[in-house]
Amino acid sequence: MPHEMTLGEVYLPPLLVIAFIAYLVANGVSMMTAKLGGYQWIASPAIFELSLFVLISALLGLVIPIV
């Protein structure tokens, strides 16, 4: 179980890696939702994007061990 991940010679905490991956995935899902017209059904897009980021971060946290 890794406590830190390495990128070259730089140590990265797993939570930072999870947040970066979740940000990329959430932006991708948000762009697809906007392109398909899904934002017309969402009352508050900012809260939707934030909750999407939190949900993806939590799911990735189950896959990538934080501690």
FILUM-529923 format. One record per residue: residue in three letters; residue number from 1; z, x, y of N, C-alpha, C, O, CB in turn. Coordinates in nm, 3 decimals, padded with zeros to 5 digits. Glycine has a CB too. Example, Ala and Ser with C-alpha at 12.3 -4.5 7.8 and 13.67 -1.06 7.14 Angstrom:
// residues 2
+------+-----+---------+---------+---------+---------+---------+---------+---------+---------+---------+---------+---------+---------+---------+---------+---------+
! type ! seq !     npz !     npx !     npy !    capz !    capx !    capy !     cpz !     cpx !     cpy !     opz !     opx !     opy !    cbpz !    cbpx !    cbpy !
+------+-----+---------+---------+---------+---------+---------+---------+---------+---------+---------+---------+---------+---------+---------+---------+---------+
!  ALA !   1 !  00.780 !  01.319 ! -00.569 !  00.780 !  01.230 ! -00.450 !  00.780 !  01.320 ! -00.330 !  00.846 !  01.424 ! -00.332 !  00.905 !  01.131 ! -00.447 !
!  SER !   2 !  00.708 !  01.285 ! -00.225 !  00.714 !  01.367 ! -00.106 !  00.787 !  01.290 !  00.003 !  00.804 !  01.341 !  00.114 !  00.572 !  01.408 ! -00.060 !
+------+-----+---------+---------+---------+---------+---------+---------+---------+---------+---------+---------+---------+---------+---------+---------+---------+
//
This chain:
// residues 67
+------+-----+---------+---------+---------+---------+---------+---------+---------+---------+---------+---------+---------+---------+---------+---------+---------+
! type ! seq !     npz !     npx !     npy !    capz !    capx !    capy !     cpz !     cpx !     cpy !     opz !     opx !     opy !    cbpz !    cbpx !    cbpy !
+------+-----+---------+---------+---------+---------+---------+---------+---------+---------+---------+---------+---------+---------+---------+---------+---------+
!  MET !   1 !  00.000 !  00.084 ! -00.117 !  00.000 !  00.000 !  00.000 !  00.000 !  00.089 !  00.125 !  00.099 !  00.159 !  00.149 !  00.122 ! -00.096 ! -00.001 !
!  PRO !   2 ! -00.107 !  00.089 !  00.204 ! -00.113 !  00.180 !  00.319 ! -00.029 !  00.129 !  00.435 ! -00.029 !  00.011 !  00.468 ! -00.258 !  00.198 !  00.364 !
!  HIS !   3 !  00.043 !  00.223 !  00.497 !  00.118 !  00.188 !  00.617 !  00.035 !  00.214 !  00.741 !  00.053 !  00.148 !  00.843 !  00.250 !  00.267 !  00.623 !
!  GLU !   4 ! -00.056 !  00.308 !  00.733 ! -00.147 !  00.338 !  00.842 ! -00.285 !  00.364 !  00.783 ! -00.298 !  00.415 !  00.672 ! -00.098 !  00.459 !  00.926 !
!  MET !   5 ! -00.386 !  00.328 !  00.858 ! -00.523 !  00.355 !  00.816 ! -00.578 !  00.468 !  00.901 ! -00.542 !  00.481 !  01.019 ! -00.612 !  00.227 !  00.827 !
!  THR !   6 ! -00.663 !  00.548 !  00.843 ! -00.717 !  00.661 !  00.918 ! -00.865 !  00.639 !  00.946 ! -00.940 !  00.589 !  00.862 ! -00.696 !  00.792 !  00.842 !
!  LEU !   7 ! -00.905 !  00.679 !  01.065 ! -01.043 !  00.677 !  01.106 ! -01.071 !  00.817 !  01.157 ! -01.044 !  00.850 !  01.273 ! -01.073 !  00.566 !  01.216 !
!  GLY !   8 ! -01.125 !  00.900 !  01.069 ! -01.138 !  01.041 !  01.102 ! -01.000 !  01.103 !  01.094 ! -00.939 !  01.110 !  00.987 ! -01.201 !  01.062 !  01.243 !
!  GLU !   9 ! -00.950 !  01.149 !  01.208 ! -00.815 !  01.203 !  01.212 ! -00.724 !  01.119 !  01.300 ! -00.619 !  01.166 !  01.344 ! -00.817 !  01.346 !  01.262 !
!  VAL !  10 ! -00.764 !  00.996 !  01.326 ! -00.685 !  00.906 !  01.410 ! -00.618 !  00.804 !  01.320 ! -00.684 !  00.737 !  01.240 ! -00.774 !  00.836 !  01.518 !
!  TYR !  11 ! -00.487 !  00.791 !  01.333 ! -00.412 !  00.693 !  01.256 ! -00.410 !  00.561 !  01.331 ! -00.378 !  00.555 !  01.450 ! -00.267 !  00.742 !  01.228 !
!  LEU !  12 ! -00.445 !  00.454 !  01.260 ! -00.448 !  00.321 !  01.320 ! -00.352 !  00.230 !  01.246 ! -00.350 !  00.229 !  01.123 ! -00.592 !  00.262 !  01.317 !
!  PRO !  13 ! -00.271 !  00.154 !  01.319 ! -00.184 !  00.058 !  01.251 ! -00.268 ! -00.056 !  01.194 ! -00.367 ! -00.096 !  01.255 ! -00.077 !  00.003 !  01.348 !
!  PRO !  14 ! -00.230 ! -00.108 !  01.079 ! -00.309 ! -00.214 !  01.016 ! -00.322 ! -00.339 !  01.103 ! -00.423 ! -00.409 !  01.096 ! -00.247 ! -00.251 !  00.884 !
!  LEU !  15 ! -00.221 ! -00.369 !  01.184 ! -00.229 ! -00.487 !  01.270 ! -00.340 ! -00.474 !  01.374 ! -00.404 ! -00.573 !  01.409 ! -00.095 ! -00.511 !  01.339 !
!  LEU !  16 ! -00.363 ! -00.353 !  01.423 ! -00.473 ! -00.330 !  01.517 ! -00.608 ! -00.350 !  01.450 ! -00.699 ! -00.408 !  01.509 ! -00.464 ! -00.188 !  01.577 !
!  VAL !  17 ! -00.621 ! -00.304 !  01.327 ! -00.745 ! -00.321 !  01.252 ! -00.768 ! -00.469 !  01.224 ! -00.880 ! -00.519 !  01.237 ! -00.740 ! -00.241 !  01.119 !
!  ILE !  18 ! -00.662 ! -00.540 !  01.186 ! -00.673 ! -00.684 !  01.159 ! -00.715 ! -00.758 !  01.286 ! -00.801 ! -00.846 !  01.281 ! -00.540 ! -00.740 !  01.106 !
!  ALA !  19 ! -00.654 ! -00.723 !  01.399 ! -00.687 ! -00.791 !  01.525 ! -00.831 ! -00.765 !  01.565 ! -00.899 ! -00.856 !  01.613 ! -00.593 ! -00.745 !  01.637 !
!  PHE !  20 ! -00.881 ! -00.644 !  01.545 ! -01.019 ! -00.611 !  01.580 ! -01.118 ! -00.689 !  01.493 ! -01.215 ! -00.745 !  01.543 ! -01.043 ! -00.460 !  01.566 !
!  ILE !  21 ! -01.093 ! -00.691 !  01.362 ! -01.182 ! -00.764 !  01.271 ! -01.176 ! -00.914 !  01.300 ! -01.279 ! -00.981 !  01.301 ! -01.144 ! -00.736 !  01.123 !
!  ALA !  22 ! -01.056 ! -00.966 !  01.324 ! -01.042 ! -01.109 !  01.354 ! -01.112 ! -01.145 !  01.484 ! -01.170 ! -01.253 !  01.495 ! -00.894 ! -01.148 !  01.362 !
!  TYR !  23 ! -01.108 ! -01.056 !  01.583 ! -01.178 ! -01.081 !  01.709 ! -01.328 ! -01.090 !  01.688 ! -01.393 ! -01.179 !  01.742 ! -01.146 ! -00.969 !  01.811 !
!  LEU !  24 ! -01.383 ! -01.000 !  01.608 ! -01.526 ! -01.003 !  01.582 ! -01.567 ! -01.129 !  01.505 ! -01.667 ! -01.193 !  01.538 ! -01.568 ! -00.878 !  01.502 !
!  VAL !  25 ! -01.489 ! -01.164 !  01.404 ! -01.522 ! -01.283 !  01.324 ! -01.506 ! -01.410 !  01.408 ! -01.589 ! -01.500 !  01.400 ! -01.431 ! -01.290 !  01.198 !
!  ALA !  26 ! -01.399 ! -01.418 !  01.488 ! -01.377 ! -01.536 !  01.571 ! -01.487 ! -01.552 !  01.675 ! -01.531 ! -01.664 !  01.702 ! -01.240 ! -01.528 !  01.640 !
!  ASN !  27 ! -01.533 ! -01.441 !  01.733 ! -01.644 ! -01.450 !  01.828 ! -01.772 ! -01.496 !  01.759 ! -01.848 ! -01.574 !  01.815 ! -01.667 ! -01.314 !  01.896 !
!  GLY !  28 ! -01.795 ! -01.448 !  01.638 ! -01.913 ! -01.493 !  01.563 ! -01.908 ! -01.642 !  01.533 ! -02.008 ! -01.712 !  01.549 ! -01.925 ! -01.414 !  01.434 !
!  VAL !  29 ! -01.793 ! -01.689 !  01.488 ! -01.778 ! -01.832 !  01.458 ! -01.791 ! -01.914 !  01.587 ! -01.850 ! -02.022 !  01.586 ! -01.642 ! -01.860 !  01.389 !
!  SER !  30 ! -01.734 ! -01.863 !  01.695 ! -01.743 ! -01.934 !  01.823 ! -01.887 ! -01.943 !  01.873 ! -01.929 ! -02.046 !  01.924 ! -01.656 ! -01.864 !  01.928 !
!  MET !  31 ! -01.962 ! -01.835 !  01.857 ! -02.103 ! -01.837 !  01.897 ! -02.184 ! -01.935 !  01.812 ! -02.269 ! -02.008 !  01.864 ! -02.164 ! -01.696 !  01.887 !
!  MET !  32 ! -02.157 ! -01.936 !  01.682 ! -02.228 ! -02.031 !  01.595 ! -02.191 ! -02.175 !  01.630 ! -02.276 ! -02.264 !  01.628 ! -02.196 ! -02.003 !  01.447 !
!  THR !  33 ! -02.064 ! -02.198 !  01.662 ! -02.021 ! -02.332 !  01.701 ! -02.090 ! -02.376 !  01.830 ! -02.133 ! -02.491 !  01.842 ! -01.868 ! -02.337 !  01.719 !
!  ALA !  34 ! -02.101 ! -02.284 !  01.925 ! -02.169 ! -02.317 !  02.052 ! -02.318 ! -02.341 !  02.030 ! -02.376 ! -02.433 !  02.088 ! -02.148 ! -02.205 !  02.154 !
!  LYS !  35 ! -02.379 ! -02.259 !  01.946 ! -02.523 ! -02.272 !  01.922 ! -02.556 ! -02.403 !  01.849 ! -02.660 ! -02.463 !  01.873 ! -02.574 ! -02.153 !  01.842 !
!  LEU !  36 ! -02.468 ! -02.446 !  01.760 ! -02.491 ! -02.569 !  01.684 ! -02.443 ! -02.694 !  01.758 ! -02.457 ! -02.805 !  01.707 ! -02.421 ! -02.560 !  01.550 !
!  GLY !  37 ! -02.387 ! -02.676 !  01.878 ! -02.343 ! -02.791 !  01.956 ! -02.208 ! -02.847 !  01.916 ! -02.179 ! -02.964 !  01.941 ! -02.443 ! -02.898 !  01.946 !
!  GLY !  38 ! -02.126 ! -02.766 !  01.855 ! -01.996 ! -02.814 !  01.810 ! -01.892 ! -02.825 !  01.921 ! -01.790 ! -02.892 !  01.903 ! -01.944 ! -02.723 !  01.705 !
!  TYR !  39 ! -01.918 ! -02.761 !  02.035 ! -01.820 ! -02.767 !  02.144 ! -01.815 ! -02.903 !  02.212 ! -01.722 ! -02.929 !  02.288 ! -01.853 ! -02.661 !  02.246 !
!  GLN !  40 ! -01.911 ! -02.988 !  02.187 ! -01.904 ! -03.122 !  02.244 ! -01.794 ! -03.205 !  02.177 ! -01.751 ! -03.306 !  02.232 ! -02.039 ! -03.193 !  02.230 !
!  TRP !  41 ! -01.750 ! -03.164 !  02.060 ! -01.646 ! -03.235 !  01.988 ! -01.508 ! -03.172 !  02.007 ! -01.409 ! -03.223 !  01.955 ! -01.679 ! -03.240 !  01.840 !
!  ILE !  42 ! -01.501 ! -03.062 !  02.081 ! -01.375 ! -02.989 !  02.099 ! -01.324 ! -03.017 !  02.240 ! -01.396 ! -02.996 !  02.338 ! -01.394 ! -02.835 !  02.075 !
!  ALA !  43 ! -01.198 ! -03.064 !  02.251 ! -01.142 ! -03.101 !  02.381 ! -01.113 ! -02.978 !  02.468 ! -01.140 ! -02.979 !  02.588 ! -01.015 ! -03.182 !  02.362 !
!  SER !  44 ! -01.058 ! -02.874 !  02.408 ! -01.022 ! -02.754 !  02.484 ! -01.077 ! -02.632 !  02.412 ! -01.017 ! -02.584 !  02.316 ! -00.867 ! -02.742 !  02.503 !
!  PRO !  45 ! -01.191 ! -02.580 !  02.457 ! -01.252 ! -02.466 !  02.388 ! -01.166 ! -02.340 !  02.388 ! -01.171 ! -02.262 !  02.292 ! -01.384 ! -02.435 !  02.451 !
!  ALA !  46 ! -01.088 ! -02.318 !  02.494 ! -01.005 ! -02.198 !  02.499 ! -00.896 ! -02.202 !  02.391 ! -00.870 ! -02.101 !  02.325 ! -00.940 ! -02.184 !  02.638 !
!  ILE !  47 ! -00.834 ! -02.317 !  02.374 ! -00.732 ! -02.331 !  02.270 ! -00.795 ! -02.321 !  02.132 ! -00.735 ! -02.266 !  02.040 ! -00.656 ! -02.465 !  02.285 !
!  PHE !  48 ! -00.915 ! -02.374 !  02.117 ! -00.987 ! -02.363 !  01.990 ! -01.014 ! -02.217 !  01.954 ! -00.992 ! -02.176 !  01.840 ! -01.119 ! -02.441 !  01.996 !
!  GLU !  49 ! -01.061 ! -02.139 !  02.052 ! -01.091 ! -01.998 !  02.025 ! -00.965 ! -01.919 !  01.995 ! -00.965 ! -01.833 !  01.907 ! -01.164 ! -01.935 !  02.143 !
!  LEU !  50 ! -00.856 ! -01.947 !  02.067 ! -00.730 ! -01.877 !  02.041 ! -00.676 ! -01.912 !  01.903 ! -00.633 ! -01.823 !  01.829 ! -00.627 ! -01.913 !  02.149 !
!  SER !  51 ! -00.679 ! -02.039 !  01.868 ! -00.628 ! -02.079 !  01.736 ! -00.716 ! -02.026 !  01.623 ! -00.667 ! -01.995 !  01.515 ! -00.618 ! -02.231 !  01.726 !
!  LEU !  52 ! -00.845 ! -02.015 !  01.649 ! -00.936 ! -01.957 !  01.550 ! -00.902 ! -01.809 !  01.527 ! -00.901 ! -01.762 !  01.413 ! -01.083 ! -01.972 !  01.596 !
!  PHE !  53 ! -00.874 ! -01.737 !  01.636 ! -00.835 ! -01.597 !  01.625 ! -00.704 ! -01.582 !  01.548 ! -00.692 ! -01.494 !  01.462 ! -00.821 ! -01.534 !  01.765 !
!  VAL !  54 ! -00.607 ! -01.666 !  01.578 ! -00.477 ! -01.659 !  01.509 ! -00.493 ! -01.692 !  01.361 ! -00.433 ! -01.626 !  01.276 ! -00.376 ! -01.756 !  01.574 !
!  LEU !  55 ! -00.573 ! -01.793 !  01.329 ! -00.595 ! -01.832 !  01.190 ! -00.664 ! -01.722 !  01.111 ! -00.623 ! -01.691 !  00.999 ! -00.678 ! -01.961 !  01.184 !
!  ILE !  56 ! -00.767 ! -01.662 !  01.168 ! -00.838 ! -01.554 !  01.099 ! -00.748 ! -01.432 !  01.085 ! -00.752 ! -01.364 !  00.982 ! -00.967 ! -01.517 !  01.175 !
!  SER !  57 ! -00.666 ! -01.402 !  01.187 ! -00.572 ! -01.291 !  01.178 ! -00.472 ! -01.312 !  01.065 ! -00.440 ! -01.219 !  00.991 ! -00.499 ! -01.271 !  01.310 !
!  ALA !  58 ! -00.422 ! -01.434 !  01.053 ! -00.326 ! -01.464 !  00.947 ! -00.390 ! -01.451 !  00.809 ! -00.328 ! -01.398 !  00.717 ! -00.268 ! -01.604 !  00.965 !
!  LEU !  59 ! -00.512 ! -01.499 !  00.795 ! -00.580 ! -01.488 !  00.666 ! -00.611 ! -01.343 !  00.631 ! -00.598 ! -01.303 !  00.515 ! -00.710 ! -01.570 !  00.666 !
!  LEU !  60 ! -00.651 ! -01.264 !  00.730 ! -00.675 ! -01.122 !  00.704 ! -00.545 ! -01.048 !  00.674 ! -00.544 ! -00.952 !  00.598 ! -00.745 ! -01.057 !  00.823 !
!  GLY !  61 ! -00.435 ! -01.094 !  00.734 ! -00.305 ! -01.034 !  00.707 ! -00.261 ! -01.052 !  00.563 ! -00.184 ! -00.972 !  00.510 ! -00.201 ! -01.092 !  00.799 !
!  LEU !  62 ! -00.310 ! -01.157 !  00.500 ! -00.280 ! -01.176 !  00.358 ! -00.359 ! -01.079 !  00.271 ! -00.314 ! -01.041 !  00.162 ! -00.311 ! -01.320 !  00.316 !
!  VAL !  63 ! -00.477 ! -01.038 !  00.319 ! -00.563 ! -00.948 !  00.241 ! -00.527 ! -00.802 !  00.267 ! -00.517 ! -00.722 !  00.174 ! -00.710 ! -00.974 !  00.275 !
!  ILE !  64 ! -00.509 ! -00.768 !  00.395 ! -00.475 ! -00.630 !  00.433 ! -00.324 ! -00.624 !  00.453 ! -00.273 ! -00.692 !  00.542 ! -00.553 ! -00.585 !  00.563 !
!  PRO !  65 ! -00.253 ! -00.546 !  00.375 ! -00.107 ! -00.541 !  00.391 ! -00.068 ! -00.474 !  00.523 ! -00.119 ! -00.367 !  00.557 ! -00.044 ! -00.465 !  00.274 !
!  ILE !  66 !  00.023 ! -00.538 !  00.597 !  00.065 ! -00.485 !  00.726 !  00.177 ! -00.383 !  00.708 !  00.178 ! -00.281 !  00.777 !  00.111 ! -00.599 !  00.819 !
!  VAL !  67 !  00.270 ! -00.409 !  00.617 !  00.382 ! -00.316 !  00.598 !  00.377 ! -00.260 !  00.459 !  00.463 ! -00.179 !  00.422 !  00.517 ! -00.385 !  00.623 !
+------+-----+---------+---------+---------+---------+---------+---------+---------+---------+---------+---------+---------+---------+---------+---------+---------+
//
